[in-house]
Amino acid sequence: MDSFGPALRQLRRSRGLSLRALSAQVAYDYGYLGQIERGDRPPTAAVAAACDRALDADGALVGAYHEQAAGEGDMRRRTVLQVLAGMAAAGTSPLVSLEALRQGLGQALDADHDSWRAVVAEYGRAYYTTPPTTLAEQITADLTVLQQMISVESGVRREGLIRASSQLSVLLAMALSATGDTHLAARWWASARLAARQSHDIDTEVLVGAWEMVNAIYAGRPLSRVIVRADETIALAGTRVNAAVAGVLAGRAQALALVGRSGDAETAVQQVARVTDAMPNGVVADEESVFGWPEHRLRHTESFVHTHTGNTEAAMAAQDRALALYPACQVRLRTQVQLHHATCLVKRGEIGDGVRRAAQLLDELPGEHHTTNLRRVATQLIAAVPAAEQRRPEVRDMSARLADGPAV
């Protein structure tokens, strides 16, 4: 519905003005104004207000603008509803159909489009406690619906949906990495990066960089490239202080520890501590979400770095603190830190105790939480065993167990 263009043309002509004359008064290009009059381009609130003043329209043009904007909103809503209704009735997966139906209802009730932020936040809280295969299935269903909504939206609404799709792609890539599907995960990391750039939101770009880097460490990707990527992301973040920035710094510290740059790694983990101290209270208080930065994430980072630099006393202190802070439901992270402790025992020469403790931890952890990230930590423990001790029965048993497949 184009009510603004004809109203503008009629008023302009009634005042005896050409497009060029009106252009000079409102400081907008006359060709642009002509496109608006013809309905080839939509007006903006600023153009409507400027033309209303120049033509002494007494609010008539501003009213025409709002009438047209409301009509376009109704048309957009109808288009989205048609797409979602088609998805709900298409006989796709039950999860896709249910989410399409739910989003369609939200559109019909004129729900706030920021509801997708709530969906992302919910997955952020579920990540540490939900089995990765279940999480990947659920996120895939939501991304299927979100993709269709992006295709029919525009402007600020579309950018918000793209930002949500980037964040969901990060979580999907993390879940795929945890199940051992690293090739498919790599494709989703690429999709997350592309969506982050198109969202025009630096915080989202930093978030993608942070989690991609941390997961690259567990996926066995070249650590030199991980460090370079971390430096690029830190430069992009500038002076920001948030959970994603802390995550980048933590990942960089871990990569430095793994490549043997112990001094740099210890310095880097001190930087993580300083950023944590400067973190907003709300971010520190978010103990259960991947999007928060509670103290236990700092202690986990310290545990990892100190374990791999051989500073076992500091590592064990960090492990004790992390285990005291972790919510009981975060069994995977608790097990990872306990595997760090077992690795410290190995590095201190208590090889049998360390390897047996690792085996016990894996036995006690429910099978659905046995991820490739966890397997990587256990593999690092075996790598810490001196060559002369690799033939010990418990070491050989653990090595064989880890070689059986992508899941422990």
Secondary structure, DSSP 8 states (H G I E B T S, - for coil): ---HHHHHHHHHHHTT--HHHHHHHHTS-HHHHHHHHHTSS---HHHHHHHHHHTT-TTHHHHHHHHHHHHHHHHHHHHHHHHHHHHHTTT--HHHHHHHHHHHHHHHTT--TTHHHHHHHHHHHHTTTS-HHHHHHHHHHHHHHHHHHHHH--HHHHHHHHHHHHHHHHHHHHHHHHTT-HHHHHHHHHHHHHHHHHTT-HHHHHHHHHHHHHHHHHHT--HHHHHHHHHHHHHHHTT--SHHHHHHHHHHHHHHHHTT-HHHHHHHHHHHHHHHHTS-HHHHH--S-TT---HHHHHHHHHHHHHHHT-HHHHHHHHHHHHHHS-TT-HHHHHHHHHHHHHHHHHTT-HHHHHHHHHHHHHHS-GGG--HHHHHHHHHHHHTS-GGGTTSHHHHHHHHHHHS-S--
